[in-house]
Amino acid sequence: MQSVLSRLVDAVGPAYLLTDPADMAGYVVDARRRYLGSALCVARPGTTEEVAAIVRLCAESGTALVPQGGNTGMCGGATPVGARPAVVVSLERMVTIRDMDTVNSTITVDAGCRLVSIQQAAEQAGKLFPMSLGSEGNCQIGGNIATNAGGTAVLRYGNMRDLVLGIEAVLPDGRIWNGLRRLRKDNTGYDLKHLFIGSEGTLGIITGAVLRLCSRPTTSITVLASLNDIDHVLALLDALRDVFGERITTFEAMSHNEYELVLCTHAQLRDPMQVHGSWYVFMEITGMGTEDPHAAVEQFLSHHMEYGHILDATLAQTLAQSENIWRIRHSVTEANLRAGAAVSHDTSVPVSQVPDFVRQSEYGIQRAFPEADVYFVGHVGDGNIHVIAILPHAQCTAPERFAALAQQINDIVDQVTLTLAGSISAEHGIGRSNRMRLRRYKDPIELAFMDAIKAVFDPKNIMNPGTLL
Ligand SMILES: Cc1cc2nc3c(=O)[nH]c(=O)nc-3n(C[C@H](O)[C@H](O)[C@H](O)COP(=O)(O)OP(=O)(O)OC[C@H]3O[C@@H](n4cnc5c(N)ncnc54)[C@H](O)[C@@H]3O)c2cc1C
């Protein structure tokens, strides 16, 4: 191992190879602190060629590699856990915006660019990069691509898969694949980039990408509404689509207990609602050019309040009011962490099945665990709803006990998901946490092809072993 280490030092330079456990501490634990691993070293390459040199050395010695972006993933996929010594490859030094082409509406970037930096670069060029996540200040575009991230604007702009035109990646044998094409149309057979999107670091290390940019809306309206029940939430979505169509960027929902929990745990947030309900909807509606949908939105809201579909609605009048509303939505993860031991799910079902999913999963969990609080929040416009069961901390002090309880709750939620033809992972991926659930619920034919693809790319199984497959 020593020889691999010393050759890695040569490849990236001593300043960029961490071996001291204290220096590596932040790279071997996941965002939710569920996995604590250890690494042979953490390599922080500055160029694609350096990444390739690292991978070649690891391929020769059969050493495992764990690609790491911003380390904000929810499933432990970027944490080196397991008996095999692994090299963590952090892309954090690869932060160059390589090209901005406003006529082609594309930006070409290093994979280590943080999502927020790409949003800012697009804004400076008068464009929009629409991917938006609660973690955007820390996550990297390489991680977003490797997890096929979703977020709050999927309804209008799609998920990461819809925003990537080209990819550059280092393959598990150290070759560099330059697929940085800036084309909207390219029908020349199998599309390799789509295999890398959502591959969670198991097929290679993404080092660069060409991303699609969009036109910037000129008006953006934030609305928070309270409603009586989840059926009204879906009815509102349907009605909103009929009137505003593509202008709806975001349609998120939250159960009342989650809303209360966020406000209780975040004293700096203000409750903008006069009348509370069982559910809250967070919406963003945009206008382009000279179009200003304010009057139409106000008319829509008063019509639906008059008919009792909406209990109350507030339309942000200032940037501060809008930010307060979105902070309520984005403070959920933190609030849940403070409330107890959280078992959360990242389910998607057909949009029309969301109410059934909510009712059936809540009933199933509360019947088996009357002491659990069941919360809901999610990107309901995409059929992606996170159900979160929070158990009292005292019940879960031993990690094995928590794991056993989590498994029982997963089984309940997964059975409902299966019945409603949904997916156990809408946007967070599989990582280490959900491998067994994937084996259980994914179609056997698809699983067999996934295993076969992995074997073709990575016959030595050095790329992120123990994640996804
Ligand atoms: C507060 C909060 C809110 C969030 N909200 C959302 C949300 O709304 N929607 C959503 O989809 N996710 C969300 N996430 C999860 C997370 O931010 C995303 O999954 C994100 O895309 C991960 O990016 P990352 O750079 O942090 O990747 P990491 O966590 O570092 O890695 C994730 C996976 O990608 C692989 N990987 C990372 N970089 C590369 C690379 N360059 N090449 C190959 N493989 C790589 C890793 O090996 C790992 O398997 C949220 C997380 C937090 C903490």
The ligand as a Gaussian input file, in Angstrom:
#p B3LYP/6-31G(d) Opt

LIG

0 1
 C      -30.386000      20.207000       3.052000
 C      -30.346000      19.255000       1.886000
 C      -31.330000      19.350000       0.903000
 C      -31.303000      18.490000      -0.186000
 N      -32.284000      18.601000      -1.132000
 C      -32.266000      17.796000      -2.204000
 C      -33.280000      17.907000      -3.207000
 O      -34.215000      18.697000      -3.112000
 N      -33.187000      17.089000      -4.281000
 C      -32.166000      16.181000      -4.433000
 O      -32.126000      15.492000      -5.455000
 N      -31.224000      16.038000      -3.488000
 C      -31.245000      16.809000      -2.379000
 N      -30.278000      16.668000      -1.422000
 C      -29.270000      15.597000      -1.544000
 C      -27.942000      16.010000      -2.210000
 O      -27.668000      17.376000      -2.026000
 C      -27.922000      15.648000      -3.697000
 O      -28.009000      14.245000      -3.826000
 C      -26.689000      16.155000      -4.459000
 O      -26.893000      15.942000      -5.837000
 C      -25.386000      15.478000      -4.034000
 O      -24.288000      16.211000      -4.556000
 P      -22.861000      16.180000      -3.849000
 O      -21.912000      16.952000      -4.663000
 O      -22.972000      16.591000      -2.435000
 O      -22.510000      14.641000      -3.945000
 P      -21.862000      13.661000      -2.852000
 O      -22.745000      13.586000      -1.647000
 O      -20.457000      14.025000      -2.610000
 O      -21.916000      12.270000      -3.649000
 C      -23.149000      11.675000      -3.970000
 C      -22.872000      10.459000      -4.881000
 O      -22.335000      10.899000      -6.123000
 C      -21.023000      10.367000      -6.344000
 N      -20.217000      11.443000      -6.921000
 C      -20.011000      12.697000      -6.421000
 N      -19.255000      13.410000      -7.268000
 C      -18.959000      12.602000      -8.318000
 C      -18.205000      12.757000      -9.520000
 N      -17.605000      13.907000      -9.817000
 N      -18.110000      11.702000     -10.369000
 C      -18.731000      10.533000     -10.094000
 N      -19.445000      10.322000      -8.967000
 C      -19.570000      11.349000      -8.101000
 C      -20.542000       9.916000      -4.976000
 O      -19.609000       8.853000      -5.079000
 C      -21.834000       9.490000      -4.318000
 O      -22.181000       8.191000      -4.714000
 C      -30.281000      17.512000      -0.298000
 C      -29.295000      17.408000       0.691000
 C      -29.321000      18.273000       1.765000
 C      -28.232000      18.145000       2.800000

